[in-house]
Amino acid sequence: MNLDDAILQLISRQDVPDQFVLQSLLEEAGHTPSQSTLSRRLKKLSVQKVNGRYQRAEPPVAPV
C-alpha cells in the first residue's frame, strides 16, 4: 500500500487529531514520512482538520 492510500485508510477508520498521531500510525504501518512530506501529502489529498480530526474535504460541486 502506498503512502497516500495508507493516510486515507487511517483517517477513515479512526479519529486522527494531529500530524504527530498520524505520523506515528503511519510508522506502525511501515511508512516513515517526514513531517514536511506528510503535510504535502495531506494537502494533495485534500485532507483537512475538521472538528478536531483529519478528514478528506469533498471538492466543490460545479453547477450544471
Buried (B, 14 or more C-beta within 10 A) or exposed (E): EEBEEBBBEBBEEEEBEEBEBBBEBBEEEEBEBEEEEBEEBBEEBEBEEEEEBBBBEEEEEEEE
